[in-house]
């Protein structure tokens, strides 16, 4: 009997299941993996309207992680929304405590209401330490522009790529819309153009991309193949129907 492969998402709960934990779980299962989940926030939202976010306290998040590691062998974790950079760092340190070689894909959900102080000296210091523990960060253009007000996108990419790999999602870019870029090994850049001439917008597409990337890493694909496959999976998800809630093609 084939041994079950486990993968972990640490993210918020979205009642519409378009984003967050439940979206990640669907993506994991579509890649043949068993998804485990740790809840960081309970949101009040649907596919078009975000009303509220209730944060799960740090101790409960870490207790969830500890309990899962008591039972399961986890090699890859995807992290979504977290209340603050300081909490995020403690969550990452907890993961490393239980598996020092765990691979971490961070999807930076950057909202001012989430408690992120983007431009303080403390932010830069903690954020830098967070990056050094991650294997990938998957911002879109709006998110990468929000990270540092005193840096250009190019300067921000250079700063981050010195510490970790970047999968820069191109859905929000003004030029070459849909062209994704991967920066890794500090110097190598992979361009991934879209296959489809047009796509249907989906709620939670960023969550799907990052969890697809984490899934491919868990399946031990090469970095380039993992990124390219994640792009094509997300594109299929976007064009699975014309609504804001996509369908996952199970393999």
C-alpha positions as CSV (number, residue, x, y, z in Angstrom):
1,X,0.0,0.0,0.0
2,X,1.3,3.4,-1.0
3,X,2.4,5.6,2.0
4,X,0.3,8.7,2.4
5,X,2.2,12.0,1.8
6,X,1.2,14.8,4.1
7,X,1.4,18.6,3.5
8,X,0.4,21.4,5.8
9,X,-1.5,24.7,5.3
10,X,-1.4,27.4,8.0
11,X,-4.0,30.0,6.9
12,X,-7.4,31.5,7.6
13,X,-10.8,30.0,7.2
14,X,-13.0,31.4,4.4
15,X,-16.6,30.4,4.6
16,X,-16.9,30.5,0.8
17,X,-14.0,28.0,0.5
18,X,-12.6,30.0,-2.4
19,X,-9.5,31.1,-0.4
20,X,-7.6,30.0,2.7
21,X,-7.6,26.6,4.4
22,X,-10.3,24.9,2.4
23,X,-9.0,26.1,-0.9
24,X,-5.5,24.9,0.0
25,X,-6.9,21.5,1.0
26,X,-8.7,21.1,-2.4
27,X,-5.4,22.0,-4.2
28,X,-3.4,19.5,-2.1
29,X,-5.8,16.7,-2.8
30,X,-5.8,17.5,-6.6
31,X,-2.1,16.9,-6.4
32,X,-2.5,13.5,-4.7
33,X,-1.5,14.8,-1.2
34,X,-3.2,14.6,2.1
35,X,-3.7,18.2,3.4
36,X,-3.5,19.0,7.1
37,X,-4.5,22.5,8.3
38,X,-3.9,25.0,11.1
39,X,-6.3,27.8,11.4
40,X,-4.9,31.3,12.0
41,X,-8.1,33.4,11.6
42,X,-11.8,33.0,11.1
43,X,-13.0,35.4,8.4
44,X,-16.5,36.6,7.7
45,X,-16.7,36.8,3.9
46,X,-18.0,35.4,0.7
47,X,-16.6,35.5,-2.8
48,X,-17.3,39.2,-3.2
49,X,-17.5,40.8,0.2
50,X,-15.1,40.8,3.1
51,X,-16.7,41.9,6.4
52,X,-14.5,40.8,9.4
53,X,-11.5,38.9,10.6
54,X,-11.2,37.2,14.0
55,X,-7.6,36.3,14.8
56,X,-6.7,33.0,16.4
57,X,-4.3,33.6,19.3
58,X,-0.7,32.7,18.8
59,X,-0.7,30.0,21.5
60,X,-3.6,28.1,19.8
61,X,-1.9,28.3,16.5
62,X,1.3,26.8,17.9
63,X,-0.6,24.2,19.8
64,X,-2.3,23.1,16.6
65,X,1.1,22.7,14.9
66,X,2.6,20.8,17.8
67,X,-0.4,18.4,17.9
68,X,-0.1,17.6,14.2
69,X,3.6,17.0,14.4
70,X,3.0,14.5,17.2
71,X,1.1,12.3,14.7
72,X,2.3,13.2,11.1
73,X,5.5,13.5,9.2
74,X,5.3,16.9,7.4
75,X,7.9,18.0,4.9
76,X,6.3,21.1,3.4
77,X,4.1,23.8,4.8
78,X,2.3,26.7,3.0
79,X,1.6,29.8,5.1
80,X,-1.1,32.3,4.3
81,X,-2.6,35.1,6.5
82,X,-1.0,35.7,9.9
83,X,-1.8,38.5,12.3
84,X,1.6,40.1,12.3
85,X,5.2,39.6,11.3
86,X,6.2,38.7,14.9
87,X,3.5,36.0,15.1
88,X,4.6,34.7,11.7
89,X,8.2,34.4,12.8
90,X,7.2,32.4,15.9
91,X,5.0,30.1,13.8
92,X,7.9,29.5,11.4
93,X,10.3,28.8,14.4
94,X,7.8,26.3,15.7
95,X,7.7,24.5,12.4
96,X,11.5,24.4,12.3
97,X,11.6,23.1,15.9
98,X,9.6,20.0,14.8
99,X,11.3,19.5,11.4
100,X,14.4,21.5,10.8
101,X,14.4,20.7,7.1
102,X,10.8,21.5,6.4
103,X,10.2,23.5,3.2
104,X,8.1,26.7,3.7
105,X,6.1,28.5,1.0
106,X,4.9,31.9,2.3
107,X,2.0,33.6,0.5
108,X,2.2,37.1,2.0
109,X,-1.4,38.4,2.6
110,X,-0.4,42.0,3.2
111,X,-3.3,44.1,4.6
112,X,-2.9,47.1,6.8
113,X,-5.8,45.8,8.9
114,X,-3.9,42.6,9.5
115,X,-1.5,44.4,11.8
116,X,1.5,44.7,9.4
117,X,3.5,47.9,9.9
118,X,5.3,47.7,6.6
119,X,7.8,50.6,6.9
120,X,9.2,50.5,10.5
121,X,12.7,49.4,11.3
122,X,11.2,46.5,13.4
123,X,9.3,45.3,10.3
124,X,12.4,45.2,8.2
125,X,14.3,43.3,10.8
126,X,11.7,40.7,11.5
127,X,10.7,40.4,7.9
128,X,14.3,39.7,7.0
129,X,14.5,36.9,9.5
130,X,11.2,35.5,8.2
131,X,12.6,35.4,4.7
132,X,15.7,33.5,5.8
133,X,13.6,30.7,7.0
134,X,11.4,30.4,3.9
135,X,12.0,28.5,0.7
136,X,9.6,30.6,-1.4
137,X,7.6,33.8,-1.1
138,X,4.7,34.3,-3.6
139,X,3.7,37.9,-3.7
140,X,1.7,39.6,-6.5
141,X,2.7,43.0,-7.8
142,X,0.5,44.9,-5.4
143,X,1.9,43.1,-2.5
144,X,5.6,43.4,-3.4
145,X,5.0,47.2,-4.0
146,X,3.6,47.5,-0.5
147,X,6.6,45.9,1.3
148,X,9.0,48.9,1.1
149,X,7.8,52.4,0.3
150,X,11.4,53.6,-0.2
151,X,12.4,50.8,-2.7
152,X,11.4,50.2,-6.3
153,X,10.0,46.8,-7.3
154,X,13.5,46.0,-8.7
155,X,15.2,46.9,-5.4
156,X,12.7,45.0,-3.4
157,X,13.1,41.9,-5.6
158,X,16.9,42.2,-5.2
159,X,16.6,42.5,-1.4
160,X,14.3,39.5,-1.1
161,X,16.1,37.3,-3.6
162,X,19.3,37.5,-1.5
163,X,17.4,35.6,1.2
164,X,14.9,33.3,-0.5
165,X,13.2,32.4,-3.8
166,X,10.5,34.6,-5.2
167,X,7.5,33.6,-7.3
168,X,6.2,36.9,-8.4
169,X,2.6,36.6,-9.7
170,X,1.8,38.6,-12.7
171,X,-2.0,38.9,-12.5
172,X,-1.8,42.5,-11.2
173,X,0.9,43.8,-13.4
174,X,0.1,46.5,-15.9
175,X,2.5,45.3,-18.6
176,X,2.6,41.7,-19.7
177,X,-0.4,40.8,-17.6
178,X,-0.3,37.2,-16.5
179,X,3.4,36.8,-16.9
180,X,4.9,35.3,-13.8
181,X,8.6,35.6,-12.8
182,X,10.6,33.4,-10.6
183,X,13.8,34.6,-9.0
184,X,16.0,32.0,-7.4
185,X,19.6,31.2,-6.6
186,X,19.9,35.0,-6.3
187,X,20.7,35.5,-10.0
188,X,18.5,33.2,-12.1
189,X,15.2,34.4,-13.4
190,X,12.5,32.1,-14.9
191,X,9.7,33.8,-17.0
192,X,6.4,31.9,-17.2
193,X,4.0,33.5,-19.8
194,X,0.4,32.6,-19.7
195,X,-0.9,29.8,-22.0
196,X,-4.5,31.1,-22.2
197,X,-5.3,34.3,-24.1
198,X,-7.8,35.3,-21.4
199,X,-8.9,34.0,-18.0
200,X,-11.9,34.4,-15.7
201,X,-11.1,36.1,-12.4
202,X,-11.4,33.9,-9.3
203,X,-11.6,34.5,-5.6
204,X,-8.6,32.9,-3.9
205,X,-6.4,32.4,-7.0
206,X,-3.3,33.5,-5.1
207,X,-3.9,30.8,-2.5
208,X,-4.3,28.2,-5.2
209,X,-1.0,29.2,-6.8
210,X,1.0,29.1,-3.6
211,X,-0.6,25.8,-2.5
212,X,0.0,24.3,-5.9
213,X,3.7,25.3,-5.7
214,X,4.0,23.8,-2.2
215,X,2.4,20.6,-3.5
216,X,4.9,20.3,-6.4
217,X,7.7,20.9,-3.9
218,X,6.3,18.1,-1.7
219,X,6.3,15.9,-4.8
220,X,10.1,16.7,-5.1
221,X,9.9,18.3,-8.6
222,X,12.7,20.5,-9.7
223,X,12.3,24.2,-8.9
224,X,11.5,25.2,-12.5
225,X,9.1,22.3,-13.0
226,X,7.4,23.0,-9.6
227,X,6.8,26.7,-10.6
228,X,5.7,26.0,-14.1
229,X,3.3,23.2,-13.1
230,X,1.8,25.5,-10.4
231,X,1.3,28.2,-13.0
232,X,-0.6,25.8,-15.4
233,X,-2.6,24.3,-12.6
234,X,-3.7,27.8,-11.5
235,X,-4.6,28.8,-15.1
236,X,-6.8,25.7,-15.4
237,X,-8.4,26.7,-12.1
238,X,-9.1,30.2,-13.4
239,X,-10.8,28.9,-16.5
240,X,-12.6,26.0,-14.9
241,X,-15.8,28.1,-15.1
242,X,-17.0,31.7,-15.4
243,X,-17.9,32.3,-11.8
244,X,-15.7,33.7,-9.0
245,X,-15.4,30.2,-7.4
246,X,-13.3,27.8,-9.3
247,X,-13.2,24.1,-9.6
248,X,-10.2,21.8,-8.9
249,X,-9.3,19.0,-11.3
250,X,-8.3,16.0,-9.3
251,X,-5.5,13.8,-10.5
